[in-house]
Amino acid sequence: MGRNVSLEMGELTDTAYYILLSLVDAKHGYLIMQTIGEMTEQRFSIGSASMYTTIKKLLAADLIQLFDDYDPKRKTYIATEKGIELLKNEVKRRREMVFHAEEVFKRRGEQLL
């Protein structure tokens, strides 16, 4: 499934998920990358090209919007209500995925960490 198709289906790639999650509060580009790194203890990082490509897609889907922080030198973004709702649904979907995996491994007599 292509990345654009997943967004149209209401699912987020990992990159889109972490960007949208970081934008629950308004942030500019560098702070988005910094927040994601801290949030994931540096296990997930996003390059600037990938981040801005994803930001364009999130803007086009009305999941985020520009936030006026009165600094003409940078663009600041924030999640929209539509974005917050999609994020909540995505968290629920991912929890269900983890539950299914746990059940499969439990049947095998194995436990996930």
N, C-alpha and C positions, 0 to 999 in steps of 0.2 A: 504494500500500500504506500503510495507516495505521500510525502509530507503535507502537501496541500490537501489531499484527499482526507487525511486523518483529521485535520482541522475542520474541514467541512462536515465531517461525521461527528464532531463534538469531542474529539480525542486530541490530546496534546502530545507532541514529541517530548522527550526529556528536556531538550533545550527550551522549547516553548513553555513547558511546565515550570521550570526553574525561573525563567524570566518573568512569567506572569506572577508566580509566587513572590518574587522579590518586589514586584510592583504593587503589592497591596498597599504599600506606602510609596509616595512619589520618590523617584530616583533618576539620576542622569546615567548615561552609559557606563562610565568607569565605576560608579558606585554599584550599578547592577552586577557587574562582573565581580567586584569585591565582595558583595553580599552573598552571591552564590558560592564563591570560594569559601567564605567563612561558614555559611550554612551547612555545607557538605564536608567541612574539614579538608578542603582542597581535593576531594575525591572526584569532583565534577567541575570542569572549567569550560568556559565558552570563549572562543576567540572573538575579536571585534567584528570580523566580517560575518561570521555566523550569527552573532548577536544582532547586528543591524539588519540582516536579511530577515531574521525572525521577527524583529520589532516591526518591520514594514508589513509583514503578514498579519501580525496581531493588530496593528493599526487598521489595516484594510478590513479586518473582520470585526472591528469595533470592540475588541477585547481590551484594548488600552487606548489612552488618548494623551495628547500633549498636556502637560501641566505647566501653567505659567508661574515660574518661580522668579521672574523678573531678572534673569541673568541671560543677556543676549548671546553670551559666549557658548552656551550649552543648551541642549534640549533635555527636558525632564519629562518623564512619562509616569502615568499612574493607571492602574487597572480600572476599568469601568465596572458598573454593576453586572453587565453581561459577562465580563471577564471573571469577576468574582464567582458568579453562579457556575460558570463552566469549570473553574478551578475546584469548587466544592464537589461538583459531579465527578471530576477527574480523580479527586482524592478517594471518593467512594468507589469508583471503578477500580482503582489500583489496589485498594484494600481487599476488594472481592477477588482480584487476581492472586494476591498473596494467600488469601484463605484457600483458594482452589489448589494452589501449589502445596500448601501445608497438608491438605487432605490427601493429595496424591502421595506425598512422601510418608505420611502417617500410615497409609495402607501398605506401604513397602516396609514398614517397621523402622523407618528413618525419621529423624527429627531435624528440622532446619534450625540453624543457630538463631 
